[in-house]
Amino acid sequence: MVKNKTKSLILFILCFLIIFTYFPINCNASSAYTKKVRVGYYENEVFEDGASDNAVKSGYAYEYYRKLSEYTGWEYEYVYGDFSEIYQMLLKGEVDFVAGLAYTSERSNIILFPEKAMGSEKYSFVKHDFDKDITLDPRSFNGKTIGVLDSAIYDILNNYISNHRINAQIITYTDYSTLLNAFDKKQIDILAAENDGIYDRRHAEYLFSFGESDYYIGVCPGKPYLLKELNDAQEQLFFEEPNYVATIRNKYYPVTLSSRAYSKVEKDWINSHQTITVGYLNNYLPYSCTDKDGHVTGMICELVPALFKELNIPDIVVRYVGYDSYEELVKGLTSDEVDIAFPVGGGLYYSEEDGIYLSNPLVSSLTDLIYRVDFLGTPVSDFAVNKNNKMQYYYVKTHFPEASISYYSSIEECLNAVVKGEVSFTTLNGIRTSAFLKKNDYRNLSFRQLSFSDDRCIGVKIGNEGLLKLINRGVHVLGDEYIQNLSYRYMDAMSVYTFKDFINDHFFGVFIIIIVLLSAIIALSVRDINRTRRRIKEKESEKLDIQKTSSEKTNFLSNYSENLRFYINATEGLVDLIKHSNSKEETIVFVDRIDICAKCLSNIVNDVLDLSRIESGQVLLENTPVNIYEIIKDVRTVTSESMEEKKHIISVNYRNIKHPDVLTDRIRLTQVLINILTNAIEYTPAEGLLVMNVEEITSYDPEKARFMFQIKDNGPGMSMDIINSIFDPYAKERANFKNFHTIGFGLAICKKIVDMMEGTIDVFSIEGKGSEFTVEVPLLINTESKAKSNENEAEIDSYNFSGKRVLVLEDSLPNQLFASKIMKKVGFEIQIALDEFEAYEKIKAAHSDYFDLVLMNSDVYNNGDNELSKRLKMIDDPAKADTPIIPFTNDTPSLMKNISELLNT
């Protein structure tokens, strides 16, 4: 019975195996196994970029993860945080993988490490390029701060610091962003980081390496099955693509700190050279050539400047020398006529024979064998070679040593020799073949790609190792893609499409083209006739504009003279009335009116002089420390009397004033605001309302604050005609100023001063509603601010000129007030003169030694035509003739120092 059951069981198993073998189960590929794993992802510029939701991810580690998933089928879930947070998540099992972990014995007890590293890294010191105290000597690190990531690199750094007995403060950071931000903001003196972990920083200077280690993908403890899958994937990747790690390293690390890790010989070359002379081969596009204007063209004209720019050596001057043959090019290099040569080739043996080093290849292309179509199958036995390009000779002798060679003067002659059957073959550099063979003369030629590549390099004289290393470094940083794109850009210039080629290609379309050309010529002729007529009209219009401008200036002079005559006649009439007046009260009234006329005449003359100085470039702005609130205070002080006379109310509003302390020309800015406010006071009816808004608005220059000054009134407003010409001093719309106390130059002067300050001035007005003037000016932020201001005040207060008298020669009321305020503060007795003639008369009339000095308007003083000094020299009194004259400037401490030195001597 038992035997029967055993037989039945065996029979059942055999049947099952037969069915399973002959009727296999079909599986759909879409149901392939996938496993979701959690990846700890932290921000690191080159290594892991895009550490946030919806951010585009890239970097060395990210690409490595993606490559591994091709072998494992892993689907990744990314968990974000800084390095310290991610590391703790790995220890707690909250993530499965973390990339970039260095192996240590301590970590091996708490983290699973695979058998193969994902890369290796050197650690280096980097300093700020301006810090000359830190050198290659580790002892210069004493007393400095060193920033480092709180990771395995900290232990390596700590060991180095201890071994070299360096007394420096080490500051640790939890993530790269904070560390690099601290270095960029100069919060730390030295950065300790991976050579290839961060991008090159333009303000940084590489010092030297202090350690190295391999780095791995760390696996969560307790998940050995993931470690096995990782080991299998890395082993298979290494077997199928042994150079994969090197490939992605070159992809992501060409512009990292290591790309600027110059050796001593490289630094010596950089420090000893301000220029580099480049020799190049003519008639060898796309590599190099000389154009019809005698300038270098081809890849070489962009390649060398780009190379040194990427090496952060942009100021080096590049010069070019062209050679017609390869032998002359190499001779120029070995005889030191040029520093580098391009292109060169031929391999190591022939370069040694020529006495030159070859750089790493810039372009590596397969060479094409050129032959006539009917020579197909002919043994490769004879070649046409360009005797001016030995690179072709080197290639043929290397790969076809038994072939005979016939020399020709150019590659075109070589191709023609093949066409004519004089020789069977020639060669072309792979990227040049298409451009030559599409020419009509060579359409019977064909080509076959040879299996041997032909490199094109930069040549350096043997012994110039520093330059060679720099060139190789630059080639690596530029990358293959840039160089390939550069070569393609100049390939089009190789093939000169002649008229003969065009005729052959488009014979049946020539007639149509001729018709089109004739039509175009006729159309162009008609267009030129119309243009000529239009130009004549434009010149006539320009002539009318010139005449109009001339007429406006003539009208202005006429009105100006009329205005002067008006006040002069009024003054003469009042003087005559005084002569015949017997009443003291009546005489006082007449004198007051004469005073008003004198002030009006003074204003007119001052405006004309101011405008003349500005237009002739005699006015220069001075940047001195000022406070916005003090400027507004000065403006209100100057205009307060006029405000009270007309019973106006003014409201001053300050908004968002973050930088009240600035550097600007206090006098000129005050002049602008006083002119605008004075206009508003004058033209606004009594008991009017004025508003002044002072606001600091957005500035796109971090070193400047942008201020907006708005002055509004509820006066009669202005018409559009006046608004459009309000800043034009000669506009006819404002020609009638008999009702005003000025000639009308105030706003034109304001416009020119604001333009000099690189600001803007605008006006908005509605007739019957009032006007609004807006001035926007960028002002330098005074970083010394209050402390410096207090220091200046203290320095000014230290001077005491009591008992001294100064004559202030200044025609501008704001300048008079400012100068008087300063001079009185230090003890001077003040007198004012509006011009040099008045100053001369006052000095001449005073007794000897009455005035100790003259403080002159800086614009007049700097003009060079010091009329007052000339007049004083004519006075017989030596004390008056030698009265010192100095210019008034906004730099009050320097002014006080000059006065003190002058009076003491």
C-alpha positions in Angstrom: 0.0 0.0 0.0 2.8 2.4 0.9 4.6 1.5 -2.3 1.6 2.3 -4.3 1.3 5.8 -2.6 5.0 6.4 -3.2 4.6 5.5 -6.9 1.6 7.8 -7.2 3.5 10.7 -5.6 6.5 10.2 -7.9 4.2 10.0 -10.9 2.4 13.3 -9.9 5.7 15.2 -9.5 6.9 14.0 -12.9 3.7 15.1 -14.6 4.0 18.6 -12.9 7.6 19.0 -14.1 6.6 18.0 -17.7 3.7 20.5 -17.7 5.9 23.3 -16.3 8.6 22.6 -18.8 6.5 22.5 -22.0 3.9 25.1 -20.9 5.9 28.0 -19.4 4.1 30.8 -17.6 4.2 34.1 -19.6 5.1 37.3 -17.6 4.4 40.8 -18.9 7.4 43.2 -18.8 5.2 45.9 -17.4 4.8 44.0 -14.2 8.6 44.1 -13.6 9.7 44.4 -10.0 10.5 47.8 -8.6 11.5 48.8 -5.1 11.1 52.3 -3.6 14.2 53.4 -1.6 14.6 56.6 0.4 17.5 58.8 -0.5 18.8 61.4 1.9 19.5 64.5 -0.3 21.4 67.6 1.0 22.4 70.7 -1.0 26.0 70.7 -2.2 26.8 73.0 -5.2 28.4 70.4 -7.5 27.7 67.1 -5.8 23.9 67.3 -5.1 22.0 70.3 -6.4 18.2 70.9 -6.2 17.6 69.8 -2.6 13.9 70.9 -2.4 10.5 69.9 -3.7 10.0 70.7 -7.4 13.6 71.8 -7.8 15.5 70.6 -10.9 18.1 68.1 -9.6 21.6 67.7 -10.9 25.1 66.9 -9.8 27.6 64.1 -9.5 25.8 62.1 -6.9 22.4 62.5 -8.5 23.6 61.2 -11.8 25.4 58.3 -10.0 22.1 57.4 -8.3 20.2 57.4 -11.6 22.9 55.2 -13.1 22.6 52.6 -10.3 18.8 52.4 -10.8 19.4 51.1 -14.3 20.8 48.0 -12.7 18.6 47.7 -9.6 15.2 49.0 -10.6 15.1 51.2 -7.6 12.6 54.0 -7.5 13.8 56.9 -5.4 12.0 58.9 -2.8 14.1 62.0 -1.9 14.2 63.2 1.7 15.7 66.8 2.1 17.7 68.4 4.9 21.1 69.8 5.6 24.0 67.4 5.9 23.8 66.9 9.7 20.0 66.3 9.6 20.4 63.8 6.7 23.2 62.0 8.5 21.1 61.6 11.7 18.2 60.3 9.6 20.5 57.6 8.2 21.5 56.5 11.6 17.8 56.3 12.7 16.7 54.4 9.6 14.6 57.2 8.3 16.5 57.1 5.0 18.1 54.2 3.2 21.0 55.9 1.3 23.2 58.9 1.8 26.0 59.7 -0.7 29.4 61.3 -0.1 30.3 59.7 3.2 33.9 59.1 4.0 34.8 55.8 5.5 36.0 55.9 9.2 36.3 53.0 11.6 33.7 54.7 13.9 31.2 55.0 11.1 31.8 51.4 10.0 30.3 50.3 13.3 27.0 52.2 12.7 26.7 52.5 8.9 26.9 49.9 6.2 29.5 50.7 3.5 29.7 49.1 0.0 32.9 47.5 -1.4 33.5 50.2 -4.0 33.7 53.9 -3.5 31.7 56.2 -5.6 34.6 58.6 -5.9 37.6 60.1 -4.2 38.3 63.6 -2.9 41.1 65.8 -1.9 40.6 68.4 0.8 42.2 71.8 0.4 42.5 75.2 2.1 41.2 78.3 0.3 41.6 82.0 1.3 40.3 85.3 0.1 42.5 86.6 -2.8 42.9 90.0 -1.1 44.3 88.5 2.2 48.1 88.8 1.9 48.7 87.7 5.5 47.8 84.1 4.7 50.4 82.3 2.6 51.5 78.7 1.7 53.2 78.6 5.1 50.8 76.8 7.6 52.2 79.0 10.3 50.4 82.0 8.7 47.1 80.3 9.8 47.8 81.2 13.4 45.1 83.5 14.8 42.8 82.9 11.8 39.3 81.4 11.6 38.8 78.2 9.5 35.3 77.2 8.4 34.6 73.5 7.7 31.6 71.2 7.3 30.7 69.1 10.4 31.6 65.8 8.7 34.5 63.5 8.2 36.6 66.3 6.8 36.5 67.9 10.3 38.6 65.0 11.7 41.1 65.2 8.9 41.4 69.0 9.4 41.7 68.6 13.1 44.6 66.1 12.7 46.4 68.5 10.3 46.0 71.4 12.6 47.3 69.4 15.6 50.2 67.9 13.6 51.4 71.3 12.4 50.8 73.0 15.8 48.5 75.7 14.3 46.7 77.9 16.7 43.5 78.7 14.7 39.8 78.8 15.5 37.8 76.1 13.7 34.1 76.9 13.1 31.9 74.0 12.0 28.7 74.3 9.8 25.9 71.9 9.4 25.5 72.4 5.6 27.4 73.7 2.6 25.2 76.6 1.9 25.8 78.2 5.3 29.5 77.4 5.1 30.0 78.9 1.6 27.8 81.9 2.5 30.0 82.6 5.5 33.1 82.5 3.4 31.6 84.7 0.6 30.6 87.3 3.3 34.2 87.1 4.7 33.0 85.9 8.1 35.8 83.3 8.1 39.4 83.7 6.9 40.0 80.2 5.5 37.7 77.7 3.9 38.5 74.0 4.3 36.6 72.1 1.6 36.6 69.5 -1.0 38.6 70.4 -4.2 35.7 69.2 -6.4 32.8 69.7 -4.0 32.1 73.4 -4.8 32.2 75.7 -7.7 35.2 77.9 -8.3 34.8 81.3 -6.5 36.3 84.3 -8.3 37.3 86.1 -5.1 39.0 83.0 -3.7 42.6 81.7 -4.0 43.5 78.0 -3.7 46.3 77.3 -1.2 47.2 73.6 -0.9 45.7 70.2 0.0 45.7 68.9 3.5 44.2 65.4 3.1 42.2 63.0 0.9 39.8 60.2 1.2 37.4 58.0 -0.8 33.7 58.6 -0.4 30.8 56.1 -0.5 27.1 55.7 -0.6 26.3 55.0 3.1 23.5 52.3 3.7 21.1 52.4 6.5 22.1 50.0 9.3 19.9 46.9 9.5 19.3 46.7 5.7 22.0 44.3 4.5 19.9 43.3 1.5 20.1 46.9 0.1 23.9 46.8 0.6 24.1 43.5 -1.4 22.0 45.1 -4.2 24.3 48.1 -4.2 27.5 46.0 -4.3 26.1 44.0 -7.2 25.1 47.1 -9.1 28.5 48.8 -8.6 30.3 45.7 -9.6 28.3 45.4 -12.8 28.7 49.1 -13.6 32.4 48.8 -13.2 32.5 45.7 -15.5 30.4 47.3 -18.3 31.6 51.0 -18.0 35.0 51.0 -16.2 35.5 54.7 -17.0 32.1 55.9 -15.9 33.3 57.6 -12.7 36.1 59.4 -14.6 33.5 60.5 -17.2 31.0 62.1 -14.7 33.9 63.6 -12.8 35.1 65.4 -15.9 31.5 66.4 -16.5 30.9 68.1 -13.2 34.3 69.1 -11.9 36.0 71.2 -14.6 35.1 74.6 -12.9 35.6 73.6 -9.3 38.3 74.8 -6.9 40.7 72.2 -8.2 40.6 73.9 -11.6 42.5 76.8 -10.1 44.9 74.7 -8.1 47.9 76.2 -9.8 51.3 74.5 -9.3 54.5 76.6 -8.6 55.7 76.6 -12.2 52.2 77.8 -13.3 52.2 80.6 -10.8 55.7 81.6 -11.8 54.6 81.8 -15.4 51.5 83.9 -14.6 53.4 86.3 -12.4 56.1 86.8 -15.0 53.9 87.3 -18.1 51.5 90.1 -19.0 51.3 89.1 -22.7 51.3 85.9 -24.6 52.2 85.6 -28.3 50.3 83.0 -30.3 51.7 81.6 -33.6 49.2 80.1 -35.9 49.1 78.4 -39.3 47.6 80.3 -42.2 45.1 78.7 -44.7 44.0 76.1 -42.2 40.4 76.8 -41.3 38.5 76.1 -39.1 41.6 76.1 -36.9 43.4 79.3 -38.0 43.9 81.7 -40.9 44.5 85.4 -41.7 41.5 87.3 -43.2 41.6 89.8 -46.0 42.1 92.6 -43.5 45.2 91.0 -42.1 43.5 89.9 -38.8 43.6 86.4 -37.3 40.5 84.3 -37.7 39.5 80.8 -37.0 39.2 78.9 -33.7 42.5 80.3 -32.4 41.2 84.0 -32.3 38.6 83.0 -29.7 40.2 80.0 -28.1 43.2 81.5 -26.3 41.3 84.5 -24.8 38.5 82.1 -23.6 41.0 79.7 -22.2 42.7 82.4 -20.0 39.4 83.9 -19.1 38.2 80.6 -17.7 41.5 80.3 -15.8 40.6 83.7 -14.2 43.5 85.4 -16.0 41.5 87.8 -18.2 43.9 90.7 -18.2 46.6 89.0 -20.2 47.2 90.6 -23.6 47.1 88.1 -26.5 49.1 88.8 -29.7 49.1 86.8 -32.9 51.7 86.0 -35.5 50.7 84.0 -38.7 53.0 81.6 -40.5 52.5 80.2 -44.0 54.1 76.8 -43.3 54.2 74.4 -40.4 58.0 74.4 -40.4 58.1 78.2 -40.0 55.5 77.9 -37.2 57.5 75.4 -35.3 60.7 77.4 -35.9 59.0 80.5 -34.5 58.1 78.5 -31.4 61.5 77.0 -30.7 63.2 80.3 -31.4 61.0 82.1 -28.9 59.3 84.4 -31.5 56.0 83.0 -30.1 55.0 81.4 -26.8 52.5 78.9 -28.2 51.7 77.5 -31.6 48.4 76.2 -33.0 47.5 73.8 -34.5 50.3 71.3 -34.1 50.2 67.5 -34.2 52.1 64.4 -35.4 52.2 62.5 -32.2 54.8 62.2 -29.5 57.7 61.1 -31.7 57.5 63.9 -34.3 56.8 66.6 -31.6 60.0 65.5 -29.8 61.8 65.7 -33.1 60.4 69.3 -33.5 61.5 70.2 -30.0 58.0 71.0 -28.7 55.4 69.7 -26.2 51.9 68.8 -27.3 49.0 69.9 -25.1 46.1 67.7 -24.5 44.1 67.3 -27.8 41.7 70.1 -28.5 40.2 68.4 -31.5 40.5 64.7 -32.2 39.0 63.6 -35.5 39.4 60.7 -37.9 41.4 61.4 -41.1 39.7 60.8 -44.4 41.4 59.1 -47.4 40.6 61.1 -50.6 40.6 59.4 -54.0 38.9 59.6 -57.4 35.7 57.5 -57.8 37.3 55.3 -60.4 40.2 54.6 -58.2 38.1 52.6 -55.7 39.9 49.4 -54.8 43.3 50.7 -55.8 46.1 49.8 -53.3 47.1 52.7 -51.1 50.6 53.3 -52.5 51.1 57.0 -53.3 50.0 60.3 -51.7 49.9 64.0 -52.5 51.1 65.9 -49.5 51.0 69.6 -48.8 54.6 70.6 -48.2 53.5 73.6 -46.1 51.7 71.3 -43.6 54.0 68.7 -42.1 51.1 67.4 -40.0 49.8 65.7 -43.1 53.3 64.3 -43.8 53.6 63.0 -40.2 50.2 61.2 -40.5 51.1 59.5 -43.8 54.6 58.4 -42.7 53.1 57.0 -39.4 50.3 55.0 -40.9 51.5 54.3 -44.5 55.3 54.1 -44.1 55.7 52.3 -47.5 53.7 54.7 -49.6 55.5 57.2 -52.0 54.9 60.9 -51.4 54.6 63.7 -54.0 54.8 67.3 -52.6 52.5 70.2 -53.6 52.3 73.8 -52.4 48.7 73.6 -51.0 45.9 71.2 -50.1 44.0 72.5 -53.2 46.9 71.5 -55.4 47.0 68.1 -53.7 43.3 67.6 -54.5 43.7 68.8 -58.1 46.6 66.2 -58.5 44.2 63.5 -57.4 41.5 64.8 -59.8 44.0 64.7 -62.7 45.3 61.3 -61.8 48.8 62.4 -61.0 48.6 60.6 -57.7 46.1 58.2 -56.3 45.4 59.5 -52.9 45.7 62.4 -50.4 44.3 63.0 -46.9 42.1 65.6 -45.3 41.5 66.3 -41.6 38.0 64.9 -40.9 36.3 68.2 -40.0 37.6 69.8 -43.2 36.5 67.1 -45.7 33.0 68.2 -46.3 33.9 71.9 -46.9 36.4 70.9 -49.7 34.5 68.1 -51.4 31.3 70.1 -51.9 33.2 72.4 -54.2 32.4 72.0 -57.8 36.0 71.2 -58.8 36.2 68.2 -56.5 32.8 66.6 -57.0 34.4 63.6 -58.7 36.4 62.8 -55.6 35.2 60.5 -52.8 36.5 59.6 -49.4 36.9 56.8 -47.0 37.2 57.3 -43.2 40.4 55.9 -41.8 40.5 54.2 -38.4 43.3 56.4 -37.0 42.5 59.7 -35.4 44.6 62.8 -35.9 44.8 65.1 -32.9 45.2 68.9 -33.2 46.9 70.4 -30.1 48.6 73.6 -28.9 52.4 73.5 -29.1 54.7 74.7 -26.3 58.5 74.8 -26.5 60.2 72.0 -24.5 61.2 73.4 -21.1 58.2 75.7 -20.7 56.4 73.3 -18.3 54.4 76.1 -16.5 52.7 77.3 -19.7 52.0 73.7 -20.8 50.3 72.9 -17.6 48.2 76.1 -17.8 47.2 75.3 -21.4 46.2 71.7 -20.4 44.2 73.1 -17.4 42.4 75.6 -19.6 41.6 73.0 -22.2 40.1 70.8 -19.5 38.0 73.7 -18.1 36.7 74.8 -21.5 35.5 71.3 -22.2 35.0 69.4 -25.4 31.6 70.8 -26.2 32.8 74.4 -26.3 35.7 73.6 -28.5 33.6 71.5 -30.9 31.0 74.3 -31.2 33.9 76.7 -31.9 35.2 74.5 -34.7 31.7 74.2 -36.3 31.3 78.0 -36.2 34.3 78.5 -38.5 33.8 75.6 -40.9 31.4 77.7 -43.0 34.3 80.1 -43.8 36.3 77.3 -45.3 34.3 76.8 -48.5 34.3 79.8 -50.8 31.3 79.3 -53.0 32.4 80.9 -56.3 30.2 82.4 -59.0 31.3 79.6 -61.3 29.9 77.1 -58.7 26.7 79.0 -58.6 26.3 79.0 -62.4 26.9 75.2 -62.5 24.5 74.5 -59.8 21.7 76.9 -61.0 22.2 77.3 -64.7 18.5 77.3 -65.5 17.7 79.8 -62.8 20.4 82.3 -63.9 18.0 84.2 -66.3 15.4 84.5 -63.6 18.0 85.8 -61.1 19.2 88.4 -63.6 15.6 89.6 -64.1 15.2 89.8 -60.3 18.4 91.7 -60.0 17.4 94.2 -62.6 14.1 94.7 -60.9 15.9 95.1 -57.6 18.3 97.7 -59.1 15.3 99.7 -60.4 13.6 99.4 -57.1 16.7 100.5 -55.3 17.2 103.4 -57.6 13.7 104.6 -56.9 14.3 104.1 -53.2 17.5 106.1 -53.4 15.7 108.9 -55.2 13.1 109.0 -52.5 15.7 108.9 -49.8 17.6 111.8 -51.5 14.4 113.8 -51.5 13.7 113.0 -47.9 17.2 114.0 -46.9 16.8 117.3 -48.6 13.6 117.9 -46.7 15.3 116.8 -43.5 18.2 119.3 -44.1 15.6 122.0 -44.8 13.9 121.1 -41.6 17.2 121.2 -39.7 17.9 124.6 -41.2 14.6 125.9 -40.0 15.3 124.4 -36.5 18.6 126.2 -36.4 17.0 129.4 -37.5 14.3 128.9 -34.9 16.9 128.3 -32.2 18.8 131.4 -33.3 15.6 133.4 -33.3 14.8 132.2 -29.8 18.2 133.2 -28.5 17.9 136.6 -30.3 14.5 137.0 -28.6 15.9 136.0 -25.3 18.7 138.5 -25.6 16.2 141.2 -26.5 14.0 140.3 -23.6 17.0 140.0 -21.3 18.2 143.5 -22.3 14.6 144.8 -21.9 14.4 143.3 -18.4 17.7 144.8 -17.4 16.7 148.2 -18.8 13.4 148.0 -17.0 15.1 147.7 -13.6 17.9 150.1 -14.4 15.4 152.8 -15.6 13.4 152.1 -12.4 16.5 152.6 -10.3 17.5 155.8 -12.1 14.0 157.2 -11.7 14.0 156.4 -8.0 17.4 158.0 -7.6 16.1 161.1 -9.3 13.1 161.2 -7.0 15.4 160.9 -4.0 17.4 164.0 -5.2 14.2 166.1 -5.3 12.6 164.6 -2.2 12.5 166.7 1.0 10.8 164.0 3.1 12.9 161.5 5.0 10.0 158.9 5.1 9.5 159.3 1.3 13.3 158.8 0.8 13.3 155.6 2.9 10.5 154.2 0.7 12.5 155.1 -2.5 15.6 153.4 -1.1 13.6 150.3 -0.3 12.4 150.2 -3.9 16.0 150.7 -5.1 17.0 147.8 -2.9 14.3 145.6 -4.5 15.5 146.6 -8.0 19.1 145.8 -7.1 18.1 142.4 -5.8 16.2 141.7 -9.0 19.2 142.7 -11.1 21.5 140.6 -8.9 19.2 137.6 -9.4 19.1 138.1 -13.2 22.9 138.3 -13.4 23.4 135.4 -11.0 21.1 133.2 -13.0 22.9 134.0 -16.3 26.3 133.4 -14.7 25.2 130.1 -13.1 23.8 128.8 -16.4 27.0 129.9 -18.3 29.3 128.2 -15.8 27.3 124.9 -15.9 27.1 124.9 -19.7 30.8 125.6 -20.1 31.7 122.8 -17.6 33.2 125.1 -15.0 30.9 123.7 -12.2 32.1 120.5 -10.6 30.1 118.6 -8.0 31.8 117.9 -4.6 30.8 114.8 -2.6 30.9 115.7 1.1 29.1 114.2 4.1 25.6 115.7 4.5 22.4 114.8 6.3 19.0 114.8 4.4 17.2 116.3 7.3 19.7 119.1 7.6 19.4 119.9 3.9 15.6 120.2 4.3 16.1 122.4 7.3 18.4 124.7 5.3 15.8 124.9 2.5 13.1 125.9 5.0 15.3 128.5 6.7 16.1 130.2 3.4 12.5 130.3 2.3 10.9 131.0 5.7 10.7 134.8 5.2 9.0 134.5 1.9 6.6 131.9 3.3 5.6 134.3 6.2 5.2 137.3 3.8 2.6 135.3 1.8 1.1 133.5 4.8 1.6 130.1 3.2 1.3 126.8 5.0 3.9 124.1 4.2 3.7 120.4 5.2 7.0 118.4 5.1 6.7 114.6 5.1 9.4 112.0 5.4 8.9 108.5 4.3 11.2 105.4 4.5 14.4 107.3 5.2 16.9 104.5 5.8 20.1 106.3 4.9 19.8 110.0 6.0 23.6 110.3 5.9 24.9 110.6 2.4 27.7 112.0 0.3 26.7 114.7 -2.2 27.2 118.4 -3.2 25.2 120.0 -0.4 25.2 123.5 -1.9 23.9 122.3 -5.4 21.3 120.0 -4.0 20.0 122.8 -1.7 20.1 125.2 -4.6 17.8 122.9 -6.6 15.2 122.5 -3.8 15.3 126.2 -2.9 14.7 127.2 -6.6 11.7 124.9 -6.9 10.2 125.9 -3.5 10.8 129.6 -4.2 8.9 129.3 -7.5 6.0 127.5 -5.7 6.0 130.3 -3.0 6.0 133.1 -5.6 3.3 131.8 -8.0 1.0 130.5 -5.3 -1.6 133.1 -4.1 -1.5 134.2 -0.5 -2.4 131.7 2.2 -1.7 128.8 -0.1 -0.9 125.3 0.8 2.5 123.8 -0.1 3.6 120.1 0.4 7.2 118.8 0.4 7.6 115.0 0.4 11.0 113.4 1.0 11.1 109.7 0.4 13.9 107.1 0.0 12.9 104.8 -2.9 14.3 101.6 -4.2 17.9 101.7 -5.4 19.4 99.0 -7.5 23.0 100.1 -6.6 23.8 98.8 -3.1 26.3 101.7 -2.6 23.7 104.4 -3.3 20.4 105.5 -1.8 17.9 107.0 -4.2 15.8 109.9 -2.9 12.7 111.4 -4.3 11.8 115.1 -3.4 8.3 116.2 -4.3 7.2 119.8 -4.0 3.4 120.5 -4.6 1.4 123.7 -4.5 -2.2 124.7 -5.1 -1.3 127.7 -7.3 -2.6 128.6 -10.8 -0.8 125.7 -12.5 0.7 125.8 -16.0 -0.4 125.1 -19.6 1.1 122.3 -21.6 3.0 124.8 -23.7 4.9 126.0 -20.6 5.3 122.5 -19.2 6.9 121.3 -22.4 9.4 124.2 -22.4 9.8 124.8 -18.7 13.4 123.6 -18.6 14.5 125.4 -21.8 16.1 128.7 -20.8 15.5 130.2 -24.2 11.9 129.1 -24.8 9.6 131.8 -26.2 6.7 130.7 -24.1 8.4 132.2 -21.0 9.9 135.2 -22.7 7.8 137.7 -20.8 9.2 138.1 -17.3 8.5 141.7 -16.5 6.1 140.5 -13.7 8.8 138.3 -12.2 11.9 139.0 -10.1 14.2 136.8 -12.2 15.0 136.1 -15.8 13.5 132.5 -15.7 16.7 130.5 -15.6 16.1 128.9 -12.2 14.4 125.7 -13.4 16.8 125.3 -16.3 19.7 125.5 -13.8 17.9 122.9 -11.6 17.6 120.6 -14.6 21.3 120.8 -15.5 22.4 120.3 -11.8 20.1 117.2 -11.5 21.5 115.8 -14.8 25.0 116.2 -13.4 23.9 114.2 -10.3 22.6 111.5 -12.7 19.1 112.1 -11.5 15.8 113.1 -13.1 13.4 116.1 -12.7 9.8 116.0 -13.8 6.8 118.3 -13.6 3.1 117.6 -13.5 0.6 120.5 -13.6 -3.1 121.2 -14.2 -4.2 124.7 -14.9 -6.2 126.0 -12.0 -5.2 123.1 -9.7 -1.5 123.6 -9.0 1.8 122.1 -9.9 4.0 119.2 -8.7 7.8 119.0 -9.2 9.5 115.6 -8.6 13.3 115.3 -8.3 14.9 111.8 -8.1 18.7 111.6 -7.4 21.0 108.7 -6.4 23.3 109.7 -3.5 26.3 107.8 -2.2 25.6 106.2 1.2 27.9 107.7 3.9 29.1 104.5 5.6 31.0 106.5 8.2 27.7 108.5 8.9 27.2 109.9 12.4 30.5 108.9 13.9 32.4 110.7 11.1 30.0 113.6 11.3 30.6 114.0 15.0 34.3 113.7 14.4 34.1 116.5 11.8 32.0 118.7 14.1 34.5 118.2 16.9 37.4 119.1 14.5 35.6 122.3 13.4 34.8 123.3 17.0 38.5 123.1 17.8 39.2 126.1 15.6 38.8 129.7 17.0 39.3 132.6 14.6 37.8 135.3 16.9 38.8 138.8 15.9 39.4 137.7 12.3 37.4 139.1 9.3 36.6 137.2 6.1 35.1 138.6 2.9 32.8 135.9 1.3 32.7 136.3 -2.5 29.6 134.4 -3.4 26.6 135.3 -5.7 24.4 132.4 -4.6 22.1 133.0 -1.6 22.3 129.3 -0.4 26.0 129.4 -0.7 26.1 132.7 1.2 24.1 131.3 4.0 26.1 128.1 4.2 29.4 129.9 4.2 28.3 132.5 6.7 27.0 129.8 9.0 30.4 127.9 9.0 32.5 131.1 9.3 30.5 132.5 12.2 30.7 129.2 14.0 34.5 129.4 14.1 34.5 133.1 15.2 34.9 135.0 11.9 33.3 138.4 11.3 31.5 138.2 7.9 31.0 140.5 5.0 29.5 139.5 1.6 30.4 140.5 -1.9 28.4 139.3 -4.9 31.2 139.6 -7.5 34.9 140.3 -7.8 34.4 144.0 -8.6 32.4 144.5 -5.4 35.0 142.5 -3.4 37.7 144.7 -4.8 35.9 147.9 -3.9 35.3 146.7 -0.3 38.9 145.8 0.2 40.1 149.0 -1.3 37.7 151.1 0.9 38.6 149.3 4.1 41.7 150.3 6.2 44.9 148.2 5.9 44.8 144.7 7.4 41.0 144.9 7.8 40.2 141.7 5.9 42.3 138.7 6.9 41.3 136.6 3.9 38.8 136.3 1.0 36.7 133.2 0.7 35.9 132.9 -3.0 33.3 130.8 -4.9 35.1 127.6 -5.9 33.8 127.7 -9.5 35.2 131.2 -10.0 38.4 130.3 -8.3 38.9 127.1 -10.4 38.1 129.0 -13.6 41.8 130.2 -13.6 40.9 133.8 -14.5 41.2 135.4 -11.0 40.3 139.0 -11.8 40.2 140.0 -8.1 43.8 138.9 -7.5 45.0 140.9 -10.5 43.2 144.0 -9.3 44.5 143.7 -5.7 48.1 143.6 -7.0 47.5 147.1 -8.4 46.8 148.6 -5.0 49.8 150.4 -3.4 49.0 149.1 0.1 51.1 145.8 0.4 48.7 144.4 3.1 45.7 144.8 0.8 47.6 143.7 -2.3 48.6 140.4 -0.5 45.2 139.6 0.9 45.0 135.8 0.7 42.3 134.3 -1.5 41.2 130.6 -1.1 38.3 128.7 -2.6 35.2 127.7 -0.6 34.6 123.9 -0.6 32.0 121.6 1.1 34.8 119.8 2.8 34.7 121.9 6.0 37.4 120.2 8.0 39.9 120.6 5.1 38.8 124.2 4.6 39.4 125.0 8.3 42.8 123.4 8.1 43.8 125.4 5.0 42.6 128.6 6.7 44.5 127.9 9.9 47.7 127.1 8.0 47.3 130.2 5.9 46.7 132.6 8.8 49.5 131.1 10.8 52.0 131.7 8.0 
